[in-house]
Amino acid sequence: MTRRFQNFINGRCIPPNSNDWIDSVNPATGEVWAQIARGNVVDVRLAVESAKRASEQHDWRYNPTYRSKILHDIADRLDREHQKLIEIEINDNGKRVREVKAQMSGLGDWYRHFAVASAQMEVENLNLNLDGVSAYLDLIPYGVVGAITAWNSPLMIAAWKVAPALAGGNAVVIKPSEFASASTVFFAELLSDTVPDGLINVVTGYGDEVGTAIIESDEVKKVSFTGSEIGGSRVATTAAKHVKPVTLELGGKSPQIVFRDADLENAINGIMSGIFLSNGQSCVAGSRLIIHDEIKHSFVGRLKEKLEQLQFGDPLSEDTDIGPIANKPQFDKVLSMIDRAKQEGVKIIAGGSKKVVSGFEGGFFVEPTILENVSSSNEIWRHEVFGPVLCVRGFSTDDEAVSLANDTDYGLAAGIWSVDEKFANKIAAKIDAGTVYINHYRSVNVCAPVGGVKKSGYGRELGPNAIRDFMQEKAIWLGEAAMPDPFG
Ligand code: TXE
């Protein structure tokens, strides 16, 4: 019998009110490996009620030291038991075992950081420059927070929302992507005897059913979303109707600029990592290579050689370099965007087709693809593929490089490759993006904010304000001298 993942509400697994289930397909085989609950507004109501009760517990709401202890317990539990999550995640989204292991073994650390940060939260005095009165800043939790996540790295994306939300004294209702929900449900289940009931709830299902119900619930006071530009726009529209704040981490079309003086070996590794790790299914995927005309030809030749050495195969195998695309709609989207690029006259330098992998004939494999002869009007240059597809364009002047880099509606990340650090910093200042990497790419760290400008969204995750983003400021004023008679 197919394994079923129920909703997780108030500390236990419960079947969906609809009694309906959604198939979860293993992208390496194309076969159904599990089913997830098709949640609806009734499940969301139960989850929100349980979250509200949990968020109102006195210790949770007012005692950061207690919250810190629970977050430490979560981190320790994940350190001990994260292996149990690895296979589920791979069955769900096909990410390679080497990448998933790295993500899962670090999962506890996201929670540990916020455990420490929660314990360090202090009252902030406000410098009013007034006589006879002082003020301080109180930070208050929202209460119940909604976390709507995507399929590419479900548990890491959830950690970026759940850990700071909990540290700030909230309870969460998570809606993972319908394409990869199992690991998030299992994660909540794994923590059921570590986390007080109701603090972490998971309702699975479709965006326009479960996601909308979460945003529309009066008791959900803030929503943090990771997903597509269209999804984000819908989420923001619904939230606006309810005057509810949202954080949107949407896609990107991130440029990587390689200057003539770059350390080319380093740059090649950076470009490969930026677009071909995780099959380009990363929000910061460096999908546009902008490279000086004089080095373009040889650089692309070396990228091509690297691609030829990569092994396709089972994402569960340590030897695999390239696994499947995470789900069928995404597989179809990647291939159809490549096809349309071909029709528009874009030149295929490498890849460009689906790949049939022996033993995994039903899997959603796509060849890593390099495209040249791309212009600003091509869809493949303008729109996020979220797949292993690199567009290459040459430049001759620095201004041209900057202008090509900013020739996008998005602004999540960018890479700059030059050994002249001063020059690279000057270029970085001109790039419209939430993150710019110089001679490096793709790393994330709890101390560095993640988020975009333009259509890559708004608000930030992680970084110095991560907990405050899940809290509201309240100014408390203290009169220290007699109030004067206003009419005297
Ligand atoms: O995204 P969706 P999908 C981009 C990438 C990809 C494309 C489509 O380009 O090809 O998005 O992916 C929920 N109200 N990114 O279809 O639909 C949905 O159920 C409330 C970039 O997976 O945006 C899921 O949980 N919720 C991205 C989540 O939103 C709604 C990562 C994301 O789904 C909703 C993933 C609604 N109206 C995809 N509509 C990144 N930022 O890195 C959808 N959802």
Residues whose N, C-alpha, C, O or C-beta is under 5 A from the ligand:
A	BS01	TXE	I148 T149 A150 W151 K175 P176 S177 E178 G205 Y206 G207 D208 G211 T212 T226 G227 S228 G231 R234 V235 E249 L250 G251 S282 C283 E384 V385 F386
